Amino acid sequence: MIFTKLILAHLLGDFILQPNSWVADKESKKLKSKYLYLHVLIHTVLSFIFLWDLQLWWVAVLVGVSHFIIDAAKLTFQTIKNKKNWFFIDQVLHILVIAGVSFYFNEFNFEFLKNQNTLKILMAALFLTTPASIFIKILLSSWTPVPETINNIQTESLSSAGKYIGILERLLVFTFIMVNHWEGVGFMVAAKSVFRFSDLAQAKQRKLTEYVLIGTLLSFGMAVLTGILIK
């Protein structure tokens, strides 16, 4: 349970018990901010409380020291442009430290990799991310429409939004199939239709609508077929 307890302490310390004013002060004053050291102290105390074992005092200290080093590196090298990247790097490093401690106490093993069903599910989920996006992009390459702007409603799209929407929808459809909840697939189709095709109808672009519809059906079709094959 060491991993679960330390993750709980991390979630409390890094999110629940860290006000935005502390974050702003740390970002402006960096290592000179008193809230950095208070934040680390809170993490150390929370880790000790959740572990509740005097023999594991060194684990709480290790978590606190590593948290200070990681946060200090983040504050030192973080800029406005790479702030998002450093947020995820920071969280991954904290979790890796916790995972390392748990691995030391033999809480983790890799026996699941010997399970063929687990490997099949991992393979399918991996296929439905970027590889499936590339397949769909190539299949649609000859039909890519040129956006029309004259006398039509046209809105800007987020960078790579379509790619990530496709990945998420395929993973969700695959998950619904694996847990035998096919009604979830219907919900996804309905939700996608409401949010996506209403905008296309306003834009009055038939070619673009057909292009998106083909892409959507290919995306859902790949996820459904992959789920059926794995099942």
GISULWO-V537451 format. One record per pair of residues at least 24 apart in sequence whose C-alpha atoms are under 10 Angstrom apart, sorted by the first residue. I is the first residue (numbers start at 0). J is the second residue. D is the distance in Angstrom with one decimal. If there is no record, write none. Layout:
i/j/d
I/J/D
I/J/D
This chain:
i/j/d
0/50/8.8
0/101/8.4
0/104/9.9
0/106/7.7
1/46/9.6
1/49/8.7
1/50/6.9
1/55/10.0
1/58/9.7
1/97/8.4
1/98/9.2
1/100/8.0
1/101/6.0
1/102/9.7
1/104/8.3
1/106/7.9
2/50/9.8
2/94/9.2
2/97/6.3
2/98/6.5
2/99/9.2
2/100/7.7
2/101/5.5
2/102/8.8
2/104/9.7
2/106/7.8
2/107/9.3
3/49/9.4
3/50/9.9
3/97/9.2
3/98/9.8
3/101/9.2
4/45/9.4
4/46/7.5
4/47/9.6
4/48/9.3
4/49/5.6
4/50/6.5
4/51/9.8
4/97/9.7
5/42/9.4
5/45/8.4
5/46/5.9
5/47/9.0
5/48/9.8
5/49/7.1
5/50/7.6
5/58/9.5
5/59/8.8
5/62/8.6
5/94/9.1
5/96/10.0
5/97/6.6
5/98/9.2
5/100/9.5
5/101/9.2
6/46/8.9
6/49/9.7
6/93/9.3
6/94/7.5
6/97/7.4
6/98/9.3
7/45/8.8
7/46/8.6
7/49/8.0
8/41/9.2
8/42/6.8
8/43/8.7
8/44/8.9
8/45/5.4
8/46/5.5
8/47/8.9
8/48/8.5
8/49/6.8
8/50/9.3
9/41/9.7
9/42/6.7
9/43/9.5
9/45/8.1
9/46/7.8
9/62/9.3
9/66/9.6
9/90/9.5
9/93/8.2
9/94/8.6
9/97/9.2
10/42/9.5
11/41/9.3
11/42/8.4
11/45/8.1
12/38/7.2
12/39/8.5
12/40/9.5
12/41/6.4
12/42/5.4
12/43/9.1
12/44/9.5
12/45/7.3
12/46/9.3
13/38/8.0
13/39/9.4
13/41/9.3
13/42/7.8
13/90/9.3
16/41/8.4
16/42/9.6
17/41/9.4
25/70/9.6
25/71/9.5
25/74/7.4
26/73/9.4
26/74/6.2
26/75/8.9
26/77/8.6
26/78/9.4
27/74/8.9
28/74/9.0
29/70/9.4
29/71/7.5
29/72/9.8
29/73/9.3
29/74/5.6
29/75/6.8
30/67/9.8
30/70/9.2
30/71/6.6
30/72/9.5
30/74/7.5
30/75/7.9
35/66/10.0
35/67/7.7
35/70/8.0
35/71/8.3
35/74/9.7
36/63/9.7
36/67/7.6
38/63/9.2
38/66/9.2
38/67/8.7
38/70/9.8
39/63/5.6
39/64/7.7
39/65/9.2
39/66/6.5
39/67/6.0
39/68/9.8
39/70/8.9
40/64/9.3
40/66/9.7
40/67/9.2
42/66/7.9
42/67/9.6
58/97/9.3
58/100/7.5
61/96/8.8
61/97/9.5
61/100/9.1
62/93/8.3
62/96/7.3
62/97/7.4
62/100/9.0
65/92/9.1
65/93/7.7
65/96/7.5
65/97/9.8
66/90/10.0
66/92/8.9
66/93/6.7
66/96/8.9
69/93/7.5
116/229/8.3
116/230/9.4
119/228/9.7
119/229/6.7
119/230/9.6
120/173/9.4
120/174/9.7
120/177/8.9
120/225/9.6
120/226/8.8
120/229/6.9
120/230/9.2
122/229/9.5
123/170/9.2
123/173/8.5
123/222/8.8
123/225/6.5
123/226/7.7
123/228/9.2
123/229/7.5
124/166/9.6
124/169/8.6
124/170/6.5
124/171/9.8
124/173/7.6
124/174/8.9
124/222/9.1
124/225/8.9
124/226/9.3
125/166/9.8
125/170/9.1
126/166/9.8
126/169/9.8
126/170/9.7
126/221/9.6
126/222/9.4
126/225/8.8
127/165/8.9
127/166/6.5
127/167/9.0
127/168/9.4
127/169/6.1
127/170/6.5
127/173/8.5
127/218/8.7
127/221/7.7
127/222/6.7
127/225/8.2
128/162/8.9
128/163/8.5
128/165/8.1
128/166/4.9
128/167/7.9
128/168/9.7
128/169/7.6
128/170/7.5
129/162/8.1
129/163/8.9
129/165/9.3
129/166/7.1
130/166/9.6
131/162/9.8
131/165/8.9
131/166/8.0
131/169/8.9
131/217/9.4
131/218/7.7
131/221/7.6
131/222/8.9
132/161/9.4
132/162/6.5
132/163/9.0
132/165/7.2
132/166/7.2
132/169/9.8
132/214/9.7
132/217/9.9
132/218/8.0
133/162/9.3
134/217/9.4
134/218/9.5
134/221/9.8
135/165/9.7
135/213/9.4
135/214/6.7
135/215/9.3
135/217/6.8
135/218/7.1
135/221/9.2
136/162/9.4
136/214/8.2
138/213/9.7
138/214/8.8
138/217/9.1
139/210/7.6
139/211/9.5
139/213/8.1
139/214/7.2
139/217/9.6
142/206/8.7
142/207/9.3
142/209/9.4
142/210/6.9
142/213/9.8
143/206/8.8
143/207/8.1
143/210/7.0
143/211/9.6
144/204/9.6
144/205/9.8
144/206/6.3
144/207/5.9
144/208/9.5
144/209/9.4
144/210/7.2
144/211/9.8
145/206/8.7
145/207/8.1
146/204/8.3
146/206/9.0
146/207/7.4
147/202/9.0
147/203/9.5
147/204/7.4
147/206/9.7
147/207/9.0
148/202/9.1
148/204/9.6
150/202/9.2
150/203/9.4
151/201/8.2
151/202/5.6
151/203/6.6
151/204/7.8
152/198/9.0
152/199/9.0
152/200/9.6
152/201/6.6
152/202/4.6
152/203/7.6
152/204/9.1
153/198/9.2
153/199/9.1
153/201/8.9
153/202/6.1
153/203/9.5
153/204/9.6
154/198/9.1
154/202/8.7
161/211/9.8
161/214/10.0
164/191/9.7
165/214/9.0
165/215/7.8
165/218/6.6
165/219/8.6
166/218/8.5
166/222/9.7
168/215/9.5
168/218/8.0
168/219/7.6
168/222/8.5
169/215/9.9
169/218/6.5
169/219/6.2
169/220/8.9
169/221/7.7
169/222/5.1
169/223/8.2
169/225/9.6
169/226/9.8
170/219/9.7
170/222/7.3
170/226/9.8
171/219/9.9
171/222/8.7
172/218/9.7
172/219/7.2
172/220/9.6
172/221/9.7
172/222/6.1
172/223/6.8
172/225/9.9
172/226/8.2
173/219/9.1
173/221/9.2
173/222/5.5
173/223/6.4
173/224/9.0
173/225/7.3
173/226/5.3
173/227/8.9
173/229/9.6
174/222/9.3
174/223/9.9
174/226/8.0
175/223/9.5
175/226/8.8
176/222/8.9
176/223/7.3
176/224/9.8
176/225/9.4
176/226/5.9
176/227/7.5
176/229/9.7
176/230/8.3
177/223/9.9
177/226/6.4
177/227/8.4
177/229/8.2
177/230/6.9
178/230/9.8
179/230/9.6
181/223/9.7
184/219/8.6
184/222/9.9
184/223/8.7
187/219/9.2
188/215/8.9
188/216/9.2
188/219/8.2
191/215/8.6
